[in-house]
Amino acid sequence: MDLKTKQLTPFRFRNVGAQTLLTNEVGDYGFFDNEIIEKIFSDNLSKDEESRLGELFISFNENQDWKLLALAKRLKEKLPLKNQKLSYLLIIPTLRCDLSCSYCQVSRAPLNAEGFDWDNTTIKNFHNYIDEMETDRVKIEFQGGEATLRPDLIKQVIDICENKFSETEFVICTNLLTISKEMDSIYRKDNVFISTSIDGPEEVMDQNRTQNREQSNHFFKNLDYVNKEYGSGKVSALPTITEKMLNDPKHLIDFYISLGFDSIFLRPVNYMGFARKNFKELSNEIDRWNKFYEESINYIIKINESTYFEEFHFSLLLKNIVQLQNRGFVDFRSPSFFLQDYGVIDFDGKIYPSDEARMLSRTKHVDLSVGALGGSLDTNKINELNWSSMNQVEPDCLHCVYMPFCGIDIVDDMSRYNRVDSPKLDSWFCRRHMSTFDLIFNKIESRNVEWLDVFLKWIYQSKNPPKTYEIFYDRS
């Protein structure tokens, strides 16, 4: 390759396994000999290497300016959310709760507290807000507090949305301690789903959530009831990983399988709210988390020899790598497009760009509210948050081989480091995901068929996916 006639587009590299991984601006990638970088700049490439770099749009000659335009077009196509309409709202009709979880992140209100529920004015303003949404479908997630303490508000919201939109979906996040007659009738609707927290067996639930065995047993009885009454597809669950399960990932995973789940989202303790006080050391021990996570994934890979079982977060990263675009997980969108297709409305009508942003505001760490029902949005604040969430302009991310597949969690950065411009290489978010991306690409580089077979299962969401191993190689 004559550097006098050849030009290079931005590319990134990292030694992975026995080779060097190269990625371009849009996430095409290839594995090369470990001397590839020296070969590029000493003009000592083989014809095959020249050809492959050209296919990755990393190199082009003076007559191939169209490659720059094609790359720019593909980069623009990776940002379709710019023109999407708001269609997913997380709402908090009450901040009151009948539990006192050890890792609560939102400063819950006591069960009998007053002034922590939506009132008639909030409902009216919500109705007006909904009427202004320019979409024919909506997804509403009810959070809390414990949203089911106010089935009347849940029903009002459902009625408002069903009268406005042709397609609706509702997710009710609940601790499942009680199922009233009113909630039972709501749960039976085909477009209503349940999300709950299961941190492990009864002794773990005792410690983390219920503080007594009677309530833990009651939770599992109610879980069994909703699965039998509404079908297992109605309920999803996720754990928050605390000390006991961090030391025994196999037990946790086996427990989820015993409950009939075919997926788990291994979620670390967040560094917010009461979790920040009660689990300060645990929520900062990134090396310990990475060890737990890799051990969990290794075990889940073995499980998939005989069945289908997915780890949600790992699957999300896989899909980003093979460029099945993620639309909903704001930590892996760059920029995050805050308040573009997703938003959060708190118990007092204040609007936030994410649930974690609400948590930081509730604990008076930093005010990340961007407006309120009945008023206007602070577009300058939203734009500033979006600019800070762009990994394409972040110095550490700009040179990272995994940049095209990743994002930035500025809310977590504010929680941990009190700033959005903290060095990313040292952050919890970066060290967590660098470890996972390294694991994925090591298995791709070594052509580990056992792992690749499971990757295909999760990518295709199928127990028997096609053996299309070629999607992992020379992604150009």
C-alpha positions as CSV (number, residue, x, y, z in Angstrom):
1,M,0.0,0.0,0.0
2,D,1.6,3.2,-1.1
3,L,0.7,5.8,1.5
4,K,1.3,8.5,-1.1
5,T,-1.7,7.3,-3.1
6,K,-3.6,5.5,-0.4
7,Q,-5.6,7.2,2.4
8,L,-6.9,5.9,5.7
9,T,-10.2,6.4,7.4
10,P,-10.3,6.4,11.2
11,F,-9.7,3.0,12.7
12,R,-9.0,1.4,16.0
13,F,-7.1,-1.7,17.1
14,R,-6.5,-4.0,20.1
15,N,-4.6,-7.2,20.5
16,V,-7.2,-10.0,21.1
17,G,-6.1,-13.5,21.6
18,A,-3.4,-14.4,19.0
19,Q,-4.3,-11.6,16.6
20,T,-5.0,-7.9,16.3
21,L,-8.6,-6.7,16.1
22,L,-9.3,-3.7,13.8
23,T,-12.6,-1.8,13.7
24,N,-13.7,1.1,11.5
25,E,-16.0,4.0,12.3
26,V,-19.3,2.1,11.9
27,G,-18.3,-1.2,13.6
28,D,-17.0,-3.4,10.7
29,Y,-14.1,-5.4,12.0
30,G,-11.5,-7.9,11.1
31,F,-8.7,-9.9,12.7
32,F,-5.2,-9.5,11.4
33,D,-1.6,-10.5,12.1
34,N,-0.2,-8.8,15.2
35,E,2.3,-6.9,13.0
36,I,-0.6,-5.2,11.0
37,I,-0.2,-1.7,12.4
38,E,3.5,-1.6,11.7
39,K,2.9,-3.0,8.2
40,I,0.3,-0.3,7.5
41,F,2.6,2.5,8.3
42,S,5.8,1.0,6.9
43,D,3.9,0.2,3.6
44,N,4.6,-3.5,3.9
45,L,1.2,-5.1,3.4
46,S,0.5,-8.2,1.5
47,K,-2.1,-8.1,-1.3
48,D,-4.5,-10.0,0.9
49,E,-4.1,-7.5,3.8
50,E,-4.5,-4.5,1.4
51,S,-7.7,-6.1,0.0
52,R,-9.1,-6.7,3.4
53,L,-8.4,-3.2,4.7
54,G,-10.1,-1.9,1.6
55,E,-13.1,-4.1,2.2
56,L,-13.3,-2.7,5.8
57,F,-13.2,0.9,4.2
58,I,-10.1,1.5,6.3
59,S,-8.0,2.3,3.2
60,F,-8.9,3.7,-0.1
61,N,-7.0,5.2,-3.1
62,E,-7.3,8.7,-4.7
63,N,-10.0,7.4,-7.0
64,Q,-12.2,6.0,-4.2
65,D,-13.6,9.1,-2.5
66,W,-17.0,7.4,-2.7
67,K,-15.9,5.2,0.2
68,L,-15.8,8.2,2.5
69,L,-19.4,9.1,1.4
70,A,-20.6,5.5,1.8
71,L,-19.0,5.3,5.3
72,A,-20.6,8.7,6.2
73,K,-24.0,7.4,5.0
74,R,-23.8,4.3,7.0
75,L,-22.8,6.3,10.1
76,K,-25.8,8.5,9.6
77,E,-28.0,5.4,9.3
78,K,-26.8,4.2,12.7
79,L,-28.5,7.2,14.3
80,P,-32.2,6.7,13.2
81,L,-33.5,7.7,16.6
82,K,-33.0,11.3,15.7
83,N,-36.3,11.2,13.9
84,Q,-38.2,8.8,16.2
85,K,-41.1,10.0,18.3
86,L,-41.6,9.6,22.0
87,S,-43.3,6.2,22.6
88,Y,-42.0,4.7,25.8
89,L,-42.7,6.3,29.2
90,L,-41.7,5.1,32.6
91,I,-44.1,6.6,35.2
92,I,-44.2,6.7,39.0
93,P,-47.8,7.1,40.1
94,T,-46.7,6.8,43.8
95,L,-43.4,6.8,45.6
96,R,-44.9,5.0,48.6
97,C,-43.8,1.4,49.2
98,D,-44.6,-1.5,51.5
99,L,-41.0,-2.8,51.5
100,S,-37.7,-1.4,52.7
101,C,-35.1,-3.0,50.3
102,S,-31.5,-2.7,51.4
103,Y,-30.4,-1.4,48.0
104,C,-33.3,0.9,47.2
105,Q,-32.1,3.6,44.9
106,V,-34.9,6.2,45.0
107,S,-35.6,7.2,48.6
108,R,-38.9,5.6,48.8
109,A,-41.7,7.1,50.9
110,P,-43.3,5.3,53.9
111,L,-46.5,3.4,53.2
112,N,-48.8,5.9,54.9
113,A,-47.1,9.1,53.8
114,E,-49.1,11.8,52.1
115,G,-48.1,13.9,49.1
116,F,-46.3,11.2,47.2
117,D,-49.0,10.1,44.8
118,W,-50.3,11.6,41.5
119,D,-53.3,13.8,42.1
120,N,-56.1,14.9,39.8
121,T,-54.0,17.8,38.4
122,T,-51.1,15.4,37.6
123,I,-53.5,13.0,35.8
124,K,-55.0,15.9,33.8
125,N,-51.5,17.1,32.8
126,F,-50.5,13.6,31.9
127,H,-53.5,13.3,29.7
128,N,-52.6,16.5,27.9
129,Y,-49.0,15.3,27.6
130,I,-50.2,12.0,26.0
131,D,-52.5,13.9,23.6
132,E,-49.4,15.7,22.2
133,M,-47.4,12.6,21.5
134,E,-47.1,12.1,17.7
135,T,-47.2,8.3,17.5
136,D,-49.8,5.5,17.2
137,R,-48.2,3.2,19.7
138,V,-47.0,3.6,23.3
139,K,-45.4,1.5,26.0
140,I,-45.9,2.5,29.6
141,E,-43.8,1.1,32.5
142,F,-45.2,1.7,36.0
143,Q,-42.5,2.0,38.6
144,G,-42.4,3.1,42.2
145,G,-42.4,3.0,45.1
146,E,-44.9,0.2,44.7
147,A,-47.2,1.2,41.8
148,T,-49.9,-1.5,42.7
149,L,-50.7,0.5,45.9
150,R,-52.7,2.7,43.5
151,P,-54.6,0.4,41.1
152,D,-57.0,3.3,40.4
153,L,-54.2,5.4,38.9
154,I,-52.9,2.5,36.9
155,K,-56.4,1.9,35.5
156,Q,-56.8,5.6,34.6
157,V,-53.5,5.7,32.8
158,I,-54.4,2.5,30.9
159,D,-57.7,4.0,29.9
160,I,-56.2,7.2,28.7
161,C,-53.6,5.5,26.6
162,E,-56.0,2.9,25.1
163,N,-58.3,5.7,24.0
164,K,-55.4,7.6,22.3
165,F,-53.2,4.9,20.7
166,S,-54.0,2.0,18.4
167,E,-51.2,-0.1,20.0
168,T,-50.5,-0.2,23.7
169,E,-48.3,-2.2,26.1
170,F,-48.1,-1.8,29.8
171,V,-45.4,-3.2,32.2
172,I,-46.2,-3.1,35.9
173,C,-43.1,-3.3,38.1
174,T,-44.1,-4.8,41.4
175,N,-42.8,-6.5,44.5
176,L,-45.7,-9.0,44.2
177,L,-46.3,-9.0,47.9
178,T,-50.1,-8.4,47.4
179,I,-52.5,-9.0,44.5
180,S,-55.7,-7.1,45.1
181,K,-58.9,-7.8,43.2
182,E,-58.4,-4.6,41.2
183,M,-54.8,-5.6,40.2
184,D,-55.9,-9.1,39.4
185,S,-58.3,-7.8,36.8
186,I,-55.7,-5.5,35.4
187,Y,-53.1,-8.3,35.1
188,R,-55.5,-10.4,33.1
189,K,-55.4,-7.9,30.2
190,D,-53.4,-9.2,27.2
191,N,-51.4,-6.0,26.9
192,V,-50.3,-5.9,30.5
193,F,-47.1,-7.6,31.8
194,I,-45.5,-8.0,35.2
195,S,-41.9,-7.3,36.1
196,T,-40.5,-8.2,39.5
197,S,-37.3,-8.6,41.4
198,I,-35.9,-12.0,42.4
199,D,-32.5,-11.8,44.0
200,G,-32.3,-15.5,44.8
201,P,-34.0,-18.1,47.1
202,E,-35.9,-17.2,50.2
203,E,-32.9,-16.5,52.4
204,V,-31.5,-14.0,49.9
205,M,-34.9,-12.3,49.5
206,D,-35.1,-12.1,53.3
207,Q,-31.8,-10.2,53.5
208,N,-32.2,-7.9,50.5
209,R,-35.9,-7.2,50.2
210,T,-38.5,-8.5,52.7
211,Q,-36.5,-8.7,56.0
212,N,-38.6,-11.7,57.0
213,R,-39.3,-15.3,55.8
214,E,-43.1,-15.0,55.9
215,Q,-43.1,-12.2,53.3
216,S,-40.5,-14.0,51.1
217,N,-42.7,-17.2,51.1
218,H,-45.7,-15.1,50.3
219,F,-43.8,-13.5,47.3
220,F,-43.1,-16.9,45.8
221,K,-46.7,-18.1,46.4
222,N,-47.9,-15.0,44.5
223,L,-45.3,-15.7,41.7
224,D,-46.6,-19.2,41.4
225,Y,-50.1,-17.9,41.3
226,V,-49.5,-15.3,38.5
227,N,-47.6,-17.9,36.4
228,K,-50.5,-20.4,36.7
229,E,-53.3,-17.9,36.2
230,Y,-51.8,-15.7,33.5
231,G,-49.1,-17.9,31.9
232,S,-45.4,-17.7,32.3
233,G,-45.0,-15.3,29.5
234,K,-46.7,-12.6,31.6
235,V,-43.9,-12.3,34.1
236,S,-40.3,-11.2,33.8
237,A,-37.8,-11.0,36.6
238,L,-34.3,-9.8,37.3
239,P,-31.9,-10.0,40.3
240,T,-29.8,-7.4,41.9
241,I,-26.5,-9.2,42.8
242,T,-25.5,-8.7,46.4
243,E,-22.9,-10.5,48.5
244,K,-24.5,-13.9,48.8
245,M,-25.2,-14.5,45.1
246,L,-21.9,-12.8,44.0
247,N,-20.1,-15.8,45.7
248,D,-22.4,-18.4,44.2
249,P,-23.5,-17.5,40.6
250,K,-24.3,-21.1,39.7
251,H,-26.9,-21.3,42.5
252,L,-28.6,-18.1,41.3
253,I,-28.7,-19.3,37.7
254,D,-30.0,-22.7,38.7
255,F,-32.7,-21.1,40.8
256,Y,-33.9,-19.0,37.9
257,I,-34.1,-22.1,35.7
258,S,-36.0,-23.9,38.4
259,L,-38.6,-21.1,38.3
260,G,-39.1,-21.6,34.6
261,F,-37.2,-18.6,33.3
262,D,-35.1,-18.9,30.1
263,S,-33.3,-15.6,30.6
264,I,-31.6,-13.7,33.3
265,F,-30.2,-10.1,33.5
266,L,-27.3,-10.1,35.9
267,R,-27.4,-6.7,37.4
268,P,-24.8,-5.3,39.8
269,V,-25.8,-3.2,42.8
270,N,-26.1,0.4,41.6
271,Y,-24.1,3.2,43.2
272,M,-27.1,5.3,44.1
273,G,-29.5,5.9,46.9
274,F,-29.5,3.4,49.8
275,A,-27.4,1.0,47.7
276,R,-24.6,3.6,47.8
277,K,-24.6,3.6,51.6
278,N,-25.3,-0.1,52.3
279,F,-23.1,-1.6,49.6
280,K,-20.4,1.1,49.1
281,E,-17.5,-1.4,48.7
282,L,-19.5,-4.0,46.8
283,S,-20.7,-1.5,44.2
284,N,-17.2,-0.3,43.6
285,E,-15.4,-3.7,43.3
286,I,-15.3,-3.9,39.5
287,D,-12.7,-6.7,39.4
288,R,-14.9,-8.8,41.7
289,W,-17.9,-8.1,39.5
290,N,-16.0,-9.1,36.3
291,K,-14.9,-12.3,37.9
292,F,-18.4,-13.1,38.9
293,Y,-19.8,-12.2,35.5
294,E,-17.3,-14.3,33.5
295,E,-17.9,-17.3,35.8
296,S,-21.6,-16.9,35.3
297,I,-21.3,-16.7,31.5
298,N,-19.1,-19.8,31.4
299,Y,-21.7,-21.7,33.4
300,I,-24.6,-20.4,31.1
301,I,-22.7,-21.5,28.0
302,K,-22.5,-25.1,29.5
303,I,-26.3,-24.9,30.3
304,N,-27.0,-24.1,26.6
305,E,-25.6,-27.5,25.6
306,S,-29.0,-29.0,26.5
307,T,-31.4,-26.1,26.5
308,Y,-31.9,-22.4,25.8
309,F,-30.9,-19.9,28.5
310,E,-29.8,-16.3,27.9
311,E,-28.0,-13.6,29.8
312,F,-29.7,-10.5,28.6
313,H,-26.8,-8.0,28.9
314,F,-24.3,-10.3,27.1
315,S,-26.9,-10.9,24.4
316,L,-27.3,-7.1,24.0
317,L,-23.6,-6.6,23.4
318,L,-23.5,-9.4,20.9
319,K,-26.3,-7.9,18.9
320,N,-24.5,-4.5,18.9
321,I,-21.4,-6.3,17.5
322,V,-23.3,-7.9,14.6
323,Q,-25.1,-4.6,14.1
324,L,-28.6,-5.6,15.1
325,Q,-29.4,-2.1,16.2
326,N,-30.3,-1.5,19.8
327,R,-33.2,0.9,20.1
328,G,-34.0,1.0,23.8
329,F,-31.0,0.7,26.1
330,V,-29.9,4.2,26.5
331,D,-26.4,3.3,27.9
332,F,-25.5,1.8,24.4
333,R,-26.8,4.6,22.2
334,S,-24.4,7.4,21.3
335,P,-25.7,10.0,21.8
336,S,-28.3,8.7,24.2
337,F,-31.1,10.6,22.5
338,F,-32.5,11.6,25.9
339,L,-36.2,12.4,25.8
340,Q,-36.4,11.4,22.1
341,D,-38.2,8.1,22.3
342,Y,-38.0,7.4,26.1
343,G,-38.8,9.5,29.2
344,V,-39.6,9.3,32.9
345,I,-42.4,11.0,34.8
346,D,-42.0,11.1,38.6
347,F,-44.7,11.1,41.3
348,D,-44.6,14.9,41.4
349,G,-44.9,15.3,37.6
350,K,-41.3,16.1,37.0
351,I,-39.8,14.7,33.9
352,Y,-36.4,13.0,33.7
353,P,-34.2,11.7,30.8
354,S,-33.8,8.3,32.5
355,D,-34.8,6.4,35.7
356,E,-31.2,6.6,37.0
357,A,-31.4,10.4,36.5
358,R,-34.5,10.4,38.6
359,M,-32.7,8.5,41.4
360,L,-29.8,11.0,41.5
361,S,-32.3,13.9,41.7
362,R,-34.4,12.2,44.4
363,T,-31.3,11.7,46.7
364,K,-30.3,15.4,46.0
365,H,-27.1,14.4,44.4
366,V,-27.7,16.5,41.3
367,D,-30.9,17.9,39.7
368,L,-31.3,16.1,36.4
369,S,-35.0,17.0,35.9
370,V,-35.6,18.5,32.4
371,G,-39.2,19.8,32.8
372,A,-42.5,18.9,34.3
373,L,-46.0,17.9,33.2
374,G,-48.0,21.1,32.4
375,G,-44.8,23.0,31.4
376,S,-42.1,22.9,28.8
377,L,-38.9,20.9,28.5
378,D,-35.5,22.4,29.1
379,T,-34.0,21.6,25.6
380,N,-30.7,23.2,26.5
381,K,-30.2,20.8,29.4
382,I,-31.3,17.8,27.2
383,N,-28.9,18.8,24.5
384,E,-26.1,19.2,27.0
385,L,-26.7,15.7,28.4
386,N,-26.8,14.2,24.9
387,W,-23.6,15.9,23.9
388,S,-21.9,14.5,27.0
389,S,-23.2,11.0,26.2
390,M,-21.4,10.9,22.8
391,N,-18.5,8.4,22.8
392,Q,-17.5,9.6,19.3
393,V,-16.1,12.8,20.9
394,E,-14.9,11.4,24.2
395,P,-11.0,11.1,24.2
396,D,-10.8,7.7,25.8
397,C,-13.6,6.3,23.7
398,L,-12.4,7.8,20.5
399,H,-9.4,5.5,20.3
400,C,-11.1,2.4,21.7
401,V,-11.6,-0.6,19.4
402,Y,-15.0,-1.2,20.9
403,M,-16.3,2.3,20.5
404,P,-18.7,1.5,17.7
405,F,-20.5,-1.1,19.8
406,C,-20.6,0.7,23.1
407,G,-21.9,3.9,24.8
408,I,-21.4,6.1,27.8
409,D,-23.3,6.1,31.1
410,I,-22.9,9.7,32.2
411,V,-25.5,9.3,35.0
412,D,-23.4,6.6,36.6
413,D,-20.3,8.8,36.2
414,M,-22.1,11.6,38.0
415,S,-23.1,9.3,40.8
416,R,-19.6,7.8,41.2
417,Y,-17.3,10.7,40.2
418,N,-19.4,13.8,40.4
419,R,-18.7,14.8,36.8
420,V,-19.6,13.8,33.3
421,D,-16.0,14.2,31.9
422,S,-14.2,11.8,34.2
423,P,-11.6,9.6,32.5
424,K,-13.6,6.8,30.9
425,L,-10.9,4.1,31.0
426,D,-11.0,4.2,34.8
427,S,-14.7,4.2,35.1
428,W,-16.9,1.3,36.3
429,F,-18.8,1.3,33.1
430,C,-15.8,1.1,30.9
431,R,-13.9,-1.5,32.9
432,R,-17.1,-3.6,33.1
433,H,-17.8,-3.6,29.4
434,M,-14.2,-3.7,28.2
435,S,-13.9,-7.1,30.1
436,T,-17.1,-8.4,28.4
437,F,-16.1,-7.3,24.9
438,D,-12.7,-8.9,25.4
439,L,-14.4,-12.1,26.3
440,I,-16.7,-12.0,23.3
441,F,-14.0,-11.2,20.8
442,N,-11.6,-13.8,22.3
443,K,-14.2,-16.5,21.5
444,I,-14.7,-15.1,18.0
445,E,-11.0,-14.8,17.3
446,S,-10.3,-18.4,18.5
447,R,-13.3,-19.7,16.6
448,N,-14.6,-21.4,19.7
449,V,-17.6,-23.3,18.2
450,E,-19.1,-24.2,21.6
451,W,-19.4,-20.4,22.4
452,L,-20.3,-19.3,18.8
453,D,-23.2,-21.8,18.8
454,V,-24.6,-20.1,21.9
455,F,-23.9,-16.7,20.4
456,L,-26.0,-17.7,17.4
457,K,-28.8,-18.9,19.7
458,W,-29.0,-15.5,21.4
459,I,-28.6,-13.5,18.2
460,Y,-31.4,-15.4,16.5
461,Q,-33.4,-15.9,19.7
462,S,-33.8,-19.5,18.7
463,K,-32.9,-22.9,20.2
464,N,-31.9,-24.1,16.7
465,P,-30.4,-21.2,14.8
466,P,-28.7,-21.5,11.4
467,K,-25.0,-22.1,11.6
468,T,-24.1,-18.8,10.1
469,Y,-20.6,-18.5,11.6
470,E,-19.6,-16.2,8.8
471,I,-21.5,-13.3,10.5
472,F,-18.6,-13.1,13.0
473,Y,-15.8,-12.8,10.5
474,D,-14.6,-9.8,8.5
475,R,-17.7,-7.8,9.3
476,S,-17.4,-5.6,6.2
